[in-house]
Every structure is written in C-alpha cells, then in structure tokens.
Amino acid sequence: MSEILNVFQLAGECTLQIAQGDITQESLDAIVNAANAQLRHGGGVAAAIVRRGGMAIQAESDTWVQEHGPVSHAEPAYTGAGRLRCRYVIHAVGPVWGDGDEDAKLTAAVAGSLQLADQLGLTSIAFPAISTGIFGFPKERAAKVMLLAVRRYFKQHSDSKLRLVRLTLFDQETAQAFLKAGDMGTSELVLWG
C-alpha cells in the first residue's frame, strides 16, 4: 500500500497524489511502465512489473511491437496486467538523458499516457518517476517536468474522465524530489482548476 505524501486538486475533477510505495502493488485502473521503445522489460520498473505480473505482460508487449513497431515517446503502448492488481499496464517510453530534447520527450510520455488512459475510459492511473533510473534523467528535473505535464494535460482536457493521478515513487530520495517540486509551486498547483 502506497503512503500518500501530498494531494493537489487538478483542473476538472481530478486529484493528483504524490505517494511513496511499490507501483506493482497499486490497484488503480492502470499503472505506467517506464519502458524502452522495443518493450524489452529487462531492468528497473519494467522488470519489477513483469516479475510480479507475469510473463504474459512481456508476451503481449512483444506482440505489440511486432504489430505496431517501436513505441514512441508520445504514443505509449498498453497491455493487460497479468497478475497485477490493476487492469492495464501503459508502457511509456521516457527519454535517455543526454540524447537531447529530454524535457519535451518526458512531457510527451506523460501526456501520451494520460491521453491513452482517457481513450481506454479509465478513471485512475499511477506513474513511476519515468526515466530517472537507468535512463539517467535527474530526479529533481523529472519531478518538475512530470508535474507540469500533468497540470497542462488537465488544463487542456478538463473533460477527462480521470479522477485520480498518483505519482508512486519507490524510494525516499525520489519522493523528496517530487515533494519539493510540488511544494515549490504549491500555490500554483492548488489553483490548477
């Protein structure tokens, strides 16, 4: 069970939660996997998702890539959730730090995941700190980019059916980076609606 550390109201009827916990334990409609373009789930969050959810997630991912090609930053893939508590896994491709235009790519991955959740008719979704592990994106910067991307999405999509967006952060250092980013803009975050 995730520990909710802070809560913000977004535009429309959606709530944003910053939490610390294990995203593979979330029982929301969908969790987001920090994926690579080939959906090879060999390390980090992706490996943890397949380990807990089962190889069916990797098999569905392989089929997705065979049918649609590599996954882009802006257009995530999705699969079933195997043995996980959620219904879907949305596979968002985050940027590799140093490849260039990282902020825009991370923004696209977040917005694309939210858009896909809306297309699937979901009401709740959990994100990890995309790209902050083996892809090397600095945590503090990722926190600011992700929080801003969520805010912008709901300002532009006030009719979204999503009611809960949770940032489920595994370790204390990452949770603190997101809390700091949220606190720096607390007055702005509260006025998102």
KOLMIFI-441525 format. One record per residue (C-alpha): x, y, z; residue number from 1. Coordinates in nm, 2 decimals. Each point is the difference from the previous one (the first is absolute). Layout:
<pts>
<pt><px>X</px><py>Y</py><pz>Z</pz><num>NUM</num></pt>
...
</pts>
This chain:
<pts>
<pt><px>0.00</px><py>0.00</py><pz>0.00</pz><num>1</num></pt>
<pt><px>0.14</px><py>0.34</py><pz>-0.10</pz><num>2</num></pt>
<pt><px>0.04</px><py>0.27</py><pz>0.26</pz><num>3</num></pt>
<pt><px>-0.17</px><py>0.32</py><pz>-0.13</pz><num>4</num></pt>
<pt><px>0.24</px><py>0.29</py><pz>0.06</pz><num>5</num></pt>
<pt><px>-0.18</px><py>0.30</py><pz>-0.16</pz><num>6</num></pt>
<pt><px>-0.32</px><py>0.06</py><pz>-0.19</pz><num>7</num></pt>
<pt><px>-0.09</px><py>0.27</py><pz>-0.26</pz><num>8</num></pt>
<pt><px>-0.32</px><py>0.08</py><pz>-0.18</pz><num>9</num></pt>
<pt><px>0.04</px><py>0.02</py><pz>-0.38</pz><num>10</num></pt>
<pt><px>-0.22</px><py>0.17</py><pz>-0.25</pz><num>11</num></pt>
<pt><px>-0.33</px><py>-0.18</py><pz>-0.05</pz><num>12</num></pt>
<pt><px>-0.08</px><py>-0.26</py><pz>0.26</pz><num>13</num></pt>
<pt><px>0.34</px><py>-0.17</py><pz>0.02</pz><num>14</num></pt>
<pt><px>0.23</px><py>-0.04</py><pz>0.31</pz><num>15</num></pt>
<pt><px>0.37</px><py>-0.03</py><pz>-0.02</pz><num>16</num></pt>
<pt><px>0.17</px><py>-0.20</py><pz>0.28</pz><num>17</num></pt>
<pt><px>0.38</px><py>-0.03</py><pz>0.07</pz><num>18</num></pt>
<pt><px>0.06</px><py>-0.33</py><pz>0.17</pz><num>19</num></pt>
<pt><px>0.28</px><py>-0.22</py><pz>0.11</pz><num>20</num></pt>
<pt><px>-0.04</px><py>-0.37</py><pz>-0.07</pz><num>21</num></pt>
<pt><px>0.02</px><py>-0.29</py><pz>-0.24</pz><num>22</num></pt>
<pt><px>-0.18</px><py>0.07</py><pz>-0.33</pz><num>23</num></pt>
<pt><px>-0.04</px><py>-0.37</py><pz>-0.06</pz><num>24</num></pt>
<pt><px>-0.23</px><py>-0.01</py><pz>0.30</pz><num>25</num></pt>
<pt><px>-0.24</px><py>0.27</py><pz>-0.12</pz><num>26</num></pt>
<pt><px>-0.36</px><py>-0.10</py><pz>-0.05</pz><num>27</num></pt>
<pt><px>-0.09</px><py>0.30</py><pz>-0.23</pz><num>28</num></pt>
<pt><px>-0.14</px><py>-0.05</py><pz>-0.35</pz><num>29</num></pt>
<pt><px>0.35</px><py>0.03</py><pz>-0.16</pz><num>30</num></pt>
<pt><px>0.37</px><py>0.03</py><pz>0.10</pz><num>31</num></pt>
<pt><px>0.26</px><py>0.15</py><pz>-0.23</pz><num>32</num></pt>
<pt><px>0.31</px><py>-0.19</py><pz>-0.08</pz><num>33</num></pt>
<pt><px>0.32</px><py>0.19</py><pz>-0.07</pz><num>34</num></pt>
<pt><px>0.08</px><py>-0.19</py><pz>-0.32</pz><num>35</num></pt>
<pt><px>0.24</px><py>0.00</py><pz>-0.29</pz><num>36</num></pt>
<pt><px>-0.12</px><py>0.03</py><pz>-0.36</pz><num>37</num></pt>
<pt><px>0.03</px><py>-0.38</py><pz>-0.06</pz><num>38</num></pt>
<pt><px>-0.19</px><py>-0.08</py><pz>0.32</pz><num>39</num></pt>
<pt><px>0.28</px><py>-0.23</py><pz>0.13</pz><num>40</num></pt>
<pt><px>-0.08</px><py>0.00</py><pz>0.37</pz><num>41</num></pt>
<pt><px>0.34</px><py>-0.10</py><pz>0.13</pz><num>42</num></pt>
<pt><px>0.08</px><py>0.25</py><pz>0.27</pz><num>43</num></pt>
<pt><px>-0.13</px><py>0.26</py><pz>0.24</pz><num>44</num></pt>
<pt><px>-0.38</px><py>0.05</py><pz>0.03</pz><num>45</num></pt>
<pt><px>-0.06</px><py>-0.20</py><pz>-0.31</pz><num>46</num></pt>
<pt><px>0.17</px><py>-0.31</py><pz>0.14</pz><num>47</num></pt>
<pt><px>-0.19</px><py>0.04</py><pz>0.33</pz><num>48</num></pt>
<pt><px>-0.33</px><py>0.02</py><pz>-0.18</pz><num>49</num></pt>
<pt><px>0.06</px><py>-0.32</py><pz>-0.20</pz><num>50</num></pt>
<pt><px>0.14</px><py>-0.18</py><pz>0.30</pz><num>51</num></pt>
<pt><px>-0.32</px><py>0.07</py><pz>0.20</pz><num>52</num></pt>
<pt><px>-0.25</px><py>0.00</py><pz>-0.28</pz><num>53</num></pt>
<pt><px>0.14</px><py>-0.30</py><pz>-0.20</pz><num>54</num></pt>
<pt><px>0.15</px><py>-0.07</py><pz>-0.34</pz><num>55</num></pt>
<pt><px>-0.34</px><py>0.06</py><pz>-0.16</pz><num>56</num></pt>
<pt><px>0.09</px><py>0.37</py><pz>0.01</pz><num>57</num></pt>
<pt><px>0.32</px><py>-0.05</py><pz>-0.19</pz><num>58</num></pt>
<pt><px>-0.18</px><py>-0.23</py><pz>-0.25</pz><num>59</num></pt>
<pt><px>-0.26</px><py>0.27</py><pz>-0.07</pz><num>60</num></pt>
<pt><px>0.27</px><py>0.26</py><pz>-0.02</pz><num>61</num></pt>
<pt><px>0.19</px><py>-0.21</py><pz>-0.26</pz><num>62</num></pt>
<pt><px>-0.32</px><py>-0.03</py><pz>-0.20</pz><num>63</num></pt>
<pt><px>-0.07</px><py>0.37</py><pz>0.02</pz><num>64</num></pt>
<pt><px>0.35</px><py>0.08</py><pz>-0.15</pz><num>65</num></pt>
<pt><px>-0.04</px><py>-0.26</py><pz>-0.27</pz><num>66</num></pt>
<pt><px>-0.34</px><py>0.15</py><pz>-0.10</pz><num>67</num></pt>
<pt><px>0.07</px><py>0.37</py><pz>0.05</pz><num>68</num></pt>
<pt><px>0.38</px><py>0.04</py><pz>0.00</pz><num>69</num></pt>
<pt><px>0.21</px><py>0.18</py><pz>0.26</pz><num>70</num></pt>
<pt><px>-0.19</px><py>0.21</py><pz>0.25</pz><num>71</num></pt>
<pt><px>0.05</px><py>0.38</py><pz>-0.02</pz><num>72</num></pt>
<pt><px>0.01</px><py>0.25</py><pz>0.29</pz><num>73</num></pt>
<pt><px>-0.34</px><py>0.15</py><pz>-0.09</pz><num>74</num></pt>
<pt><px>-0.19</px><py>-0.32</py><pz>-0.07</pz><num>75</num></pt>
<pt><px>0.04</px><py>-0.26</py><pz>0.27</pz><num>76</num></pt>
<pt><px>-0.10</px><py>-0.36</py><pz>-0.03</pz><num>77</num></pt>
<pt><px>-0.23</px><py>-0.19</py><pz>0.23</pz><num>78</num></pt>
<pt><px>-0.04</px><py>-0.35</py><pz>0.11</pz><num>79</num></pt>
<pt><px>-0.20</px><py>-0.20</py><pz>0.25</pz><num>80</num></pt>
<pt><px>0.13</px><py>-0.01</py><pz>0.36</pz><num>81</num></pt>
<pt><px>0.05</px><py>-0.37</py><pz>0.05</pz><num>82</num></pt>
<pt><px>0.00</px><py>-0.08</py><pz>0.37</pz><num>83</num></pt>
<pt><px>0.02</px><py>0.37</py><pz>0.10</pz><num>84</num></pt>
<pt><px>-0.28</px><py>0.17</py><pz>0.19</pz><num>85</num></pt>
<pt><px>-0.06</px><py>0.26</py><pz>-0.28</pz><num>86</num></pt>
<pt><px>-0.19</px><py>-0.06</py><pz>-0.33</pz><num>87</num></pt>
<pt><px>0.26</px><py>0.13</py><pz>-0.24</pz><num>88</num></pt>
<pt><px>0.37</px><py>0.08</py><pz>-0.03</pz><num>89</num></pt>
<pt><px>0.07</px><py>0.31</py><pz>-0.21</pz><num>90</num></pt>
<pt><px>0.35</px><py>-0.03</py><pz>-0.14</pz><num>91</num></pt>
<pt><px>0.14</px><py>0.36</py><pz>-0.03</pz><num>92</num></pt>
<pt><px>0.34</px><py>0.05</py><pz>-0.16</pz><num>93</num></pt>
<pt><px>0.20</px><py>0.26</py><pz>0.19</pz><num>94</num></pt>
<pt><px>0.31</px><py>0.18</py><pz>-0.12</pz><num>95</num></pt>
<pt><px>0.35</px><py>-0.11</py><pz>0.05</pz><num>96</num></pt>
<pt><px>0.19</px><py>0.28</py><pz>0.17</pz><num>97</num></pt>
<pt><px>0.25</px><py>0.15</py><pz>-0.25</pz><num>98</num></pt>
<pt><px>-0.19</px><py>-0.09</py><pz>-0.32</pz><num>99</num></pt>
<pt><px>-0.13</px><py>0.36</py><pz>-0.03</pz><num>100</num></pt>
<pt><px>-0.34</px><py>0.16</py><pz>0.05</pz><num>101</num></pt>
<pt><px>-0.06</px><py>-0.20</py><pz>0.31</pz><num>102</num></pt>
<pt><px>-0.26</px><py>0.23</py><pz>0.16</pz><num>103</num></pt>
<pt><px>-0.22</px><py>-0.01</py><pz>-0.30</pz><num>104</num></pt>
<pt><px>0.03</px><py>-0.37</py><pz>-0.03</pz><num>105</num></pt>
<pt><px>-0.09</px><py>-0.06</py><pz>0.36</pz><num>106</num></pt>
<pt><px>-0.29</px><py>0.25</py><pz>-0.03</pz><num>107</num></pt>
<pt><px>-0.12</px><py>-0.20</py><pz>-0.31</pz><num>108</num></pt>
<pt><px>0.02</px><py>-0.33</py><pz>0.19</pz><num>109</num></pt>
<pt><px>-0.21</px><py>0.13</py><pz>0.29</pz><num>110</num></pt>
<pt><px>-0.26</px><py>0.17</py><pz>-0.22</pz><num>111</num></pt>
<pt><px>-0.02</px><py>-0.30</py><pz>-0.23</pz><num>112</num></pt>
<pt><px>-0.06</px><py>-0.23</py><pz>0.29</pz><num>113</num></pt>
<pt><px>-0.28</px><py>0.22</py><pz>0.14</pz><num>114</num></pt>
<pt><px>-0.15</px><py>0.02</py><pz>-0.35</pz><num>115</num></pt>
<pt><px>0.01</px><py>-0.38</py><pz>-0.04</pz><num>116</num></pt>
<pt><px>-0.16</px><py>-0.04</py><pz>0.35</pz><num>117</num></pt>
<pt><px>-0.28</px><py>0.23</py><pz>-0.12</pz><num>118</num></pt>
<pt><px>-0.04</px><py>-0.20</py><pz>-0.32</pz><num>119</num></pt>
<pt><px>-0.03</px><py>-0.32</py><pz>0.20</pz><num>120</num></pt>
<pt><px>-0.27</px><py>0.17</py><pz>0.22</pz><num>121</num></pt>
<pt><px>0.21</px><py>-0.03</py><pz>0.32</pz><num>122</num></pt>
<pt><px>-0.06</px><py>0.20</py><pz>0.32</pz><num>123</num></pt>
<pt><px>0.33</px><py>-0.06</py><pz>0.18</pz><num>124</num></pt>
<pt><px>0.37</px><py>-0.04</py><pz>-0.09</pz><num>125</num></pt>
<pt><px>0.33</px><py>-0.02</py><pz>0.18</pz><num>126</num></pt>
<pt><px>0.34</px><py>0.12</py><pz>-0.14</pz><num>127</num></pt>
<pt><px>0.35</px><py>-0.08</py><pz>0.11</pz><num>128</num></pt>
<pt><px>0.28</px><py>0.26</py><pz>-0.03</pz><num>129</num></pt>
<pt><px>0.05</px><py>-0.07</py><pz>-0.37</pz><num>130</num></pt>
<pt><px>0.36</px><py>-0.01</py><pz>-0.13</pz><num>131</num></pt>
<pt><px>0.16</px><py>0.08</py><pz>0.34</pz><num>132</num></pt>
<pt><px>0.15</px><py>-0.35</py><pz>0.04</pz><num>133</num></pt>
<pt><px>0.22</px><py>-0.16</py><pz>-0.27</pz><num>134</num></pt>
<pt><px>-0.09</px><py>0.28</py><pz>-0.25</pz><num>135</num></pt>
<pt><px>0.18</px><py>0.25</py><pz>0.22</pz><num>136</num></pt>
<pt><px>-0.25</px><py>0.29</py><pz>0.01</pz><num>137</num></pt>
<pt><px>0.07</px><py>0.22</py><pz>0.30</pz><num>138</num></pt>
<pt><px>-0.27</px><py>-0.06</py><pz>0.26</pz><num>139</num></pt>
<pt><px>-0.06</px><py>0.36</py><pz>0.09</pz><num>140</num></pt>
<pt><px>-0.04</px><py>0.10</py><pz>-0.36</pz><num>141</num></pt>
<pt><px>-0.22</px><py>-0.29</py><pz>-0.08</pz><num>142</num></pt>
<pt><px>-0.23</px><py>0.09</py><pz>0.29</pz><num>143</num></pt>
<pt><px>-0.05</px><py>0.35</py><pz>-0.13</pz><num>144</num></pt>
<pt><px>-0.05</px><py>-0.12</py><pz>-0.36</pz><num>145</num></pt>
<pt><px>-0.25</px><py>-0.27</py><pz>0.10</pz><num>146</num></pt>
<pt><px>-0.20</px><py>0.22</py><pz>0.24</pz><num>147</num></pt>
<pt><px>-0.02</px><py>0.27</py><pz>-0.27</pz><num>148</num></pt>
<pt><px>-0.10</px><py>-0.25</py><pz>-0.27</pz><num>149</num></pt>
<pt><px>-0.29</px><py>-0.13</py><pz>0.22</pz><num>150</num></pt>
<pt><px>-0.11</px><py>0.35</py><pz>0.07</pz><num>151</num></pt>
<pt><px>0.00</px><py>0.10</py><pz>-0.36</pz><num>152</num></pt>
<pt><px>-0.19</px><py>-0.32</py><pz>-0.10</pz><num>153</num></pt>
<pt><px>-0.29</px><py>0.07</py><pz>0.23</pz><num>154</num></pt>
<pt><px>-0.01</px><py>0.37</py><pz>-0.09</pz><num>155</num></pt>
<pt><px>-0.04</px><py>-0.10</py><pz>-0.36</pz><num>156</num></pt>
<pt><px>-0.23</px><py>-0.30</py><pz>0.07</pz><num>157</num></pt>
<pt><px>-0.24</px><py>0.12</py><pz>0.27</pz><num>158</num></pt>
<pt><px>-0.25</px><py>-0.26</py><pz>-0.13</pz><num>159</num></pt>
<pt><px>0.24</px><py>-0.29</py><pz>0.09</pz><num>160</num></pt>
<pt><px>-0.17</px><py>-0.29</py><pz>0.17</pz><num>161</num></pt>
<pt><px>0.32</px><py>-0.06</py><pz>0.21</pz><num>162</num></pt>
<pt><px>-0.07</px><py>0.07</py><pz>0.37</pz><num>163</num></pt>
<pt><px>0.33</px><py>-0.10</py><pz>0.15</pz><num>164</num></pt>
<pt><px>0.36</px><py>0.03</py><pz>-0.12</pz><num>165</num></pt>
<pt><px>0.25</px><py>-0.14</py><pz>0.25</pz><num>166</num></pt>
<pt><px>0.38</px><py>0.04</py><pz>-0.02</pz><num>167</num></pt>
<pt><px>0.11</px><py>-0.32</py><pz>0.17</pz><num>168</num></pt>
<pt><px>0.37</px><py>0.05</py><pz>0.09</pz><num>169</num></pt>
<pt><px>0.20</px><py>-0.29</py><pz>0.12</pz><num>170</num></pt>
<pt><px>0.28</px><py>0.15</py><pz>0.21</pz><num>171</num></pt>
<pt><px>0.02</px><py>0.29</py><pz>0.25</pz><num>172</num></pt>
<pt><px>0.24</px><py>0.20</py><pz>-0.22</pz><num>173</num></pt>
<pt><px>-0.23</px><py>0.00</py><pz>-0.29</pz><num>174</num></pt>
<pt><px>-0.31</px><py>0.07</py><pz>0.22</pz><num>175</num></pt>
<pt><px>0.18</px><py>0.30</py><pz>0.15</pz><num>176</num></pt>
<pt><px>0.09</px><py>0.14</py><pz>-0.35</pz><num>177</num></pt>
<pt><px>-0.37</px><py>-0.01</py><pz>-0.10</pz><num>178</num></pt>
<pt><px>-0.12</px><py>0.14</py><pz>0.33</pz><num>179</num></pt>
<pt><px>0.25</px><py>0.29</py><pz>-0.04</pz><num>180</num></pt>
<pt><px>-0.11</px><py>0.06</py><pz>-0.36</pz><num>181</num></pt>
<pt><px>-0.37</px><py>0.00</py><pz>0.12</pz><num>182</num></pt>
<pt><px>0.07</px><py>0.23</py><pz>0.30</pz><num>183</num></pt>
<pt><px>0.19</px><py>0.25</py><pz>-0.22</pz><num>184</num></pt>
<pt><px>-0.32</px><py>0.05</py><pz>-0.20</pz><num>185</num></pt>
<pt><px>-0.25</px><py>-0.07</py><pz>0.28</pz><num>186</num></pt>
<pt><px>-0.20</px><py>0.32</py><pz>-0.06</pz><num>187</num></pt>
<pt><px>0.00</px><py>-0.06</py><pz>-0.38</pz><num>188</num></pt>
<pt><px>-0.08</px><py>-0.37</py><pz>0.04</pz><num>189</num></pt>
<pt><px>-0.30</px><py>0.08</py><pz>0.23</pz><num>190</num></pt>
<pt><px>-0.13</px><py>0.24</py><pz>-0.26</pz><num>191</num></pt>
<pt><px>0.02</px><py>-0.25</py><pz>-0.29</pz><num>192</num></pt>
<pt><px>-0.37</px><py>-0.02</py><pz>-0.02</pz><num>193</num></pt>
</pts>
